[in-house]
Amino acid sequence: MTKRLPLTLLSALICLTSVSMPLAQSGAPAAPTLAPTQAYSTFHPMEVIRFSWSAVPQAATYVLQASTDPSFPPTSTIKFDNIPNPAFAFAVGNPEGNYSARVFAVDANGVFSPPSNVITFSVFYNNPIGPPPTLASPASGSTLTLPITVTWNHVPNPQPSGYELQIARDSNFSSIEEDAPQLNGPSRTVLSLTSGTKFWRVRSFQGDASPTTAAATAWSAVRSFTIPTMPPRPVSITLTKDPLFPGESTWVQVQLTNAVAAGGATINMTSSNPSVAPVPATISMPGNIAWTQFMIQVGQVTQPTPVTLTATLNSFSASQQFTVQPPSLKSLELSPPNISGSAPASALVMLNGQAPSGGAVVSLASNNPAVTPPTTITVPAGDFSASTTVPTGAVTAPTTATVTATWKGVTSQSSITVRPQQPPASLTLSPSSTVNQDGSFATVTVASPATYDETLLVSSSNPATARVNNSVMIPTGMTTGGFDIFTSMVSVSTPVTISVTGGGVTRSATLTVNPAGTPPPSSTLSALTVNPTSVTGGNPSTGTVTLSSVAPAGGTVVSLSSNQPGAASVPASVTVPAGATSANFTVTTFPVNTTTVQLAASLGGTFQFAALTVNAASSPPPPPPAQGVTLTVTASGRSGERVVSTPTGINVTVGSTGSASFGANTKVTLSVSNGRDAVWSGACSSAGNKAKTCAFTITSNATVNANVQ
């Protein structure tokens, strides 16, 4: 016997987990009374088991426990909580065994009742299987025309999608005309059968009899009915949607008394109002079939219009009347539900049916000046909907506004909450100098994590050269957002001011768009640091030089020197690799009396200095500060996006790799521009799942891969 699993279980396969229950407190709800399991107490793996108990007046929810150990130890107890009603069902997949169950009532404050009485049940593959279903109707030997509804009585413990019905041309079921498994039952309407005597039976699946086979009941007793041999005639016409609105479609279903001959048949169709509801002159019924369907689309009307469809075959007809309604206002939807003041919202107006000739002019009105929709929006003729931008104003506190749409006496409302904008804390461009259409990426920060998807306004002083979208989103829980800057061809270097505005504050940065062949701006030396800043003579320190922008092809050579090379020596120079903004070098120290050494780095006439204290061996140095560590991020996947970090440092374009230094034990949160998802792996992993952010504490040099979706 092939194993069959229910399509839907009231609860998924349960696993044993560690749970602990609080002791009942003073004023706790009364204990429920747990009834025996429905039907019987001997079940099979994957068989849904139904529990019920007495309702407790104080109960807000219930907790059901089951365990193979009647003492309900925390490490091997199944628990279902937040059950709203005094009944529950689940299926045990593993392990087999003898189980005990009990239930608790829980009041609105989370106070548990004493446990209920304990009931027992078992779950084994070899438990007995219950009786088969008993057939109810039609009576055996009946003569019937299609459609035919067969019914049966539920088994003692019916299963979701657990019944199988067979209808055959012979009592041995060697020629099965219909096999319908996974029925919820206990009925089935059969639309198409050939003429003659039919035999039918039903069985039920009650979980598993082994890991590979189903626990099925025996087949029910067999009954028969006869479909007479006669010219088929239409019985009914059914529409899947009624009433209809202009432009809407529906399936038209035609049912015959019995199946047509093997060669098929042609059915004549008519409509009482073909300009409103046209139908084909004929439809084809395939051979040995008694049911078919086709689709129609209705036209425009100005008032409720009844239509009658008629199907004719063998001089017999069946008709069905339905109504086509004139178009009307269906809904108004404002989005997003929460928006930053001064950011534009969106309004979507939907109609029942298509707009008539000339369009549907829908009036809009707001009850609060923080939201100012246009006075009207027009749904074009033939369209079902239209959208428009809704301006919002600056607010000092969350403000909810309701917008009302009105058309032909019908109104629909939608609400939106306008919230104060956070001012932008910073705006950075990477790169700040680009060539023609290479573009750039902007990163915006705010001071506090966003409590909703916050929107800030974005602008460009020269959209023809550097175009931006009109807003940037700071995703919920984040302090950074980003947006692309799309640049155009230029003949001369062109500076463009990019600005972001929110909360009355504007931050700006300059993007220089250069023609092809323009050499990139030279890097300048921006910093020299050493870590640690105090060592005992003979122990090394690490120096770091930092540039103002990425080093060009071939790298950038920075000169180094020490004013006391006998105490602390450095190499003559260090090279910042192409595409990087910093490089490290080793500072070698020697046993000396305690002294402070001045280290210098120079590039193009710019000098930076750092002090290093070299301590005598007998003088213990002060505790060193936290060591710096390097995070390297490789971004792949969706082009045009960037991976950025909080704190700032990482800003990597998809298709490239970048690094940044952070203090040891720093919590780093990585995210993708425009709030996109990524699959994160490496030192910060999303376990193969898509996630908007990935956060971890960096304790040593680490790498992360981000596959942007």
VENVEN-V638999 format. One record per residue. RES is the residue in one letter. PSI is psi in whole degrees, 0 to 359 (999 if undefined). NEAR is the number of other C-alpha atoms within 12 Angstrom. Layout:
RES;PSI;NEAR  RES;PSI;NEAR
This chain:
M;128;15  T;137;15  K;131;19  R;132;30  L;142;35  P;145;32  L;325;20  T;130;21  L;147;27  L;335;23  S;146;24  A;168;20  L;124;24  I;156;27  C;149;23  L;128;25  T;164;18  S;122;17  V;156;22  S;144;17  M;139;30  P;155;18  L;149;15  A;140;21  Q;170;18  S;135;11  G;15;16  A;158;27  P;160;29  A;155;27  A;137;31  P;165;34  T;117;28  L;124;33  A;161;27  P;156;24  T;150;30  Q;135;26  A;304;22  Y;182;27  S;10;30  T;106;30  F;172;41  H;154;41  P;138;37  M;9;43  E;128;48  V;128;41  I;132;41  R;129;33  F;149;37  S;156;29  W;169;33  S;144;23  A;143;27  V;124;28  P;320;20  Q;353;23  A;133;30  A;322;26  T;178;31  Y;158;43  V;127;42  L;132;43  Q;148;44  A;145;45  S;151;39  T;354;28  D;117;23  P;349;22  S;358;19  F;58;28  P;146;21  P;330;21  T;350;19  S;42;25  T;132;29  I;136;36  K;132;32  F;122;31  D;176;25  N;36;23  I;120;27  P;335;20  N;163;26  P;49;30  A;149;31  F;156;31  A;143;32  F;167;34  A;133;36  V;124;37  G;323;31  N;141;28  P;166;26  E;161;29  G;178;25  N;127;25  Y;152;32  S;149;31  A;150;39  R;165;40  V;150;46  F;147;46  A;144;44  V;127;39  D;181;28  A;340;18  N;6;16  G;15;25  V;129;27  F;146;35  S;170;35  P;159;29  P;153;32  S;181;30  N;158;22  V;131;30  I;163;30  T;153;29  F;165;33  S;154;31  V;107;37  F;147;30  Y;323;30  N;15;22  N;154;26  P;151;22  I;137;32  G;179;29  P;160;26  P;168;30  P;155;34  T;136;27  L;145;31  A;306;23  S;155;25  P;166;27  A;146;21  S;137;21  G;3;19  S;150;20  T;123;21  L;156;29  T;159;33  L;153;33  P;152;26  I;129;30  T;120;24  V;142;34  T;157;27  W;169;33  N;142;24  H;146;29  V;166;33  P;325;25  N;76;33  P;146;38  Q;148;41  P;128;35  S;39;28  G;351;40  Y;152;42  E;130;37  L;136;40  Q;136;36  I;126;37  A;163;30  R;349;25  D;158;22  S;346;20  N;356;16  F;38;22  S;343;14  S;86;16  I;127;21  E;331;25  E;128;26  D;113;23  A;97;26  P;174;25  Q;46;28  L;140;30  N;332;29  G;186;29  P;56;30  S;164;27  R;128;31  T;122;21  V;124;33  L;336;28  S;119;31  L;153;39  T;166;37  S;155;31  G;182;25  T;134;26  K;148;36  F;138;37  W;153;44  R;164;43  V;148;44  R;170;42  S;143;46  F;128;48  Q;56;48  G;214;48  D;140;38  A;348;31  S;173;25  P;342;23  T;357;16  T;155;21  A;153;29  A;96;37  A;143;37  T;169;32  A;162;25  W;150;25  S;172;28  A;155;22  V;136;32  R;165;34  S;158;29  F;163;32  T;133;30  I;117;31  P;151;22  T;109;20  M;163;19  P;126;22  P;148;37  R;153;32  P;136;38  V;317;29  S;156;30  I;130;30  T;135;29  L;136;28  T;346;20  K;128;21  D;123;21  P;173;24  L;154;35  F;158;38  P;134;37  G;349;28  E;155;31  S;156;26  T;155;26  W;136;21  V;119;34  Q;129;31  V;124;43  Q;133;40  L;166;44  T;327;37  N;168;37  A;147;38  V;171;34  A;169;21  A;333;14  G;358;13  G;180;20  A;156;28  T;126;25  I;131;34  N;138;27  M;141;33  T;156;27  S;138;27  S;345;22  N;75;23  P;339;23  S;335;18  V;319;33  A;81;36  P;144;26  V;156;32  P;151;23  A;328;17  T;154;20  I;156;26  S;133;25  M;119;33  P;156;21  G;142;21  N;22;24  I;148;31  A;8;41  W;138;37  T;172;31  Q;155;28  F;166;25  M;142;22  I;157;27  Q;133;27  V;158;36  G;190;33  Q;139;32  V;159;28  T;352;20  Q;162;16  P;127;19  T;114;27  P;144;25  V;139;30  T;126;27  L;141;34  T;134;36  A;136;40  T;133;30  L;133;31  N;40;19  S;10;13  F;146;20  S;155;25  A;142;28  S;159;27  Q;129;28  Q;142;27  F;174;30  T;135;27  V;120;35  Q;150;30  P;158;31  P;150;39  S;166;38  L;129;35  K;308;29  S;161;28  L;131;35  E;124;30  L;140;38  S;151;28  P;167;26  P;333;25  N;133;31  I;150;45  S;136;45  G;139;39  S;349;33  A;145;40  P;137;34  A;178;36  S;140;30  A;131;39  L;119;33  V;128;41  M;142;35  L;155;42  N;106;31  G;177;35  Q;148;36  A;144;37  P;179;28  S;134;19  G;350;13  G;170;24  A;114;33  V;107;28  V;129;38  S;142;27  L;140;34  A;144;29  S;148;30  N;6;20  N;132;22  P;351;22  A;342;34  V;120;41  T;83;32  P;162;34  P;156;25  T;333;20  T;159;27  I;135;30  T;124;32  V;116;32  P;152;22  A;132;22  G;351;25  D;157;26  F;344;29  S;167;32  A;153;30  S;159;28  T;161;27  T;139;25  V;111;35  P;149;27  T;159;36  G;166;32  A;140;31  V;159;27  T;350;17  A;155;17  P;129;21  T;122;26  T;131;28  A;146;32  T;127;28  V;135;38  T;129;35  A;139;39  T;133;30  W;126;30  K;43;19  G;357;12  V;136;19  T;155;23  S;142;30  Q;154;27  S;145;29  S;154;30  I;144;37  T;122;31  V;128;40  R;153;35  P;139;31  Q;142;40  Q;140;41  P;146;30  P;138;37  A;325;27  S;159;28  L;122;34  T;146;34  L;138;33  S;112;33  P;167;29  S;353;33  S;126;36  T;172;36  V;122;32  N;244;28  Q;18;23  D;335;27  G;182;31  S;176;39  F;136;41  A;138;48  T;129;48  V;138;48  T;152;38  V;166;39  A;323;20  S;148;21  P;137;22  A;137;29  T;354;22  Y;179;26  D;94;31  E;147;44  T;130;47  L;150;46  L;142;40  V;143;39  S;162;31  S;138;31  S;345;22  N;78;23  P;334;23  A;334;20  T;320;34  A;102;40  R;140;29  V;157;31  N;163;25  N;0;23  S;163;34  V;142;38  M;136;42  I;108;41  P;154;32  T;131;23  G;356;25  M;163;36  T;2;37  T;152;46  G;170;50  G;162;47  F;154;43  D;149;37  I;120;45  F;115;29  T;162;32  S;172;29  M;139;21  V;159;24  S;339;15  V;158;17  S;128;24  T;114;28  P;138;25  V;134;33  T;121;31  I;131;42  S;148;38  V;136;44  T;139;35  G;145;37  G;29;28  G;5;21  V;139;20  T;130;25  R;140;30  S;155;28  A;152;29  T;129;29  L;126;38  T;120;36  V;119;39  N;151;30  P;164;24  A;144;18  G;352;14  T;125;19  P;143;16  P;152;22  P;141;21  S;146;19  S;147;31  T;156;29  L;121;34  S;339;24  A;152;28  L;125;37  T;157;30  V;149;38  N;117;30  P;167;28  T;356;34  S;126;33  V;160;39  T;137;33  G;134;32  G;346;22  N;141;28  P;164;28  S;165;34  T;126;31  G;150;39  T;128;38  V;141;41  T;135;37  L;163;37  S;340;26  S;172;28  V;147;31  A;143;28  P;181;23  A;136;17  G;347;13  G;173;22  T;127;32  V;125;30  V;129;39  S;145;28  L;152;35  S;162;30  S;139;29  N;352;21  Q;73;24  P;341;25  G;340;22  A;321;32  A;116;42  S;153;32  V;159;35  P;162;24  A;332;20  S;166;26  V;143;29  T;125;31  V;119;32  P;157;25  A;134;20  G;351;25  A;164;32  T;358;33  S;163;37  A;148;35  N;157;32  F;161;31  T;133;26  V;116;44  T;127;29  T;165;35  F;155;28  P;118;23  V;170;25  N;154;22  T;129;24  T;160;28  T;126;27  V;136;34  Q;121;28  L;145;40  A;146;37  A;143;40  S;145;31  L;118;28  G;35;17  G;358;12  T;131;20  F;145;23  Q;147;29  F;155;27  A;146;31  A;137;29  L;124;41  T;123;37  V;116;39  N;148;29  A;152;23  A;326;19  S;347;13  S;105;18  P;133;17  P;159;22  P;156;14  P;134;13  P;151;18  P;170;16  A;136;17  Q;145;24  G;144;28  V;158;26  T;131;29  L;126;40  T;126;33  V;131;39  T;123;34  A;130;37  S;174;28  G;231;24  R;120;23  S;157;20  G;356;29  E;169;37  R;152;44  V;126;55  V;166;50  S;156;39  T;116;34  P;163;28  T;156;30  G;309;27  I;130;36  N;88;40  V;127;42  T;143;34  V;133;28  G;6;21  S;176;26  T;139;25  G;159;35  S;157;34  A;154;33  S;140;34  F;156;29  G;144;23  A;145;21  N;23;20  T;136;25  K;119;20  V;129;34  T;124;34  L;142;50  S;168;47  V;144;49  S;152;39  N;19;36  G;23;33  R;160;31  D;160;28  A;155;37  V;116;32  W;140;36  S;165;29  G;221;24  A;335;28  C;117;30  S;142;25  S;16;24  A;37;15  G;357;16  N;159;18  K;136;22  A;146;26  K;331;32  T;162;38  C;124;34  A;141;27  F;165;28  T;119;23  I;123;31  T;343;22  S;177;21  N;135;24  A;157;28  T;145;29  V;138;39  N;134;34  A;114;46  N;99;36  V;131;35  Q;999;26
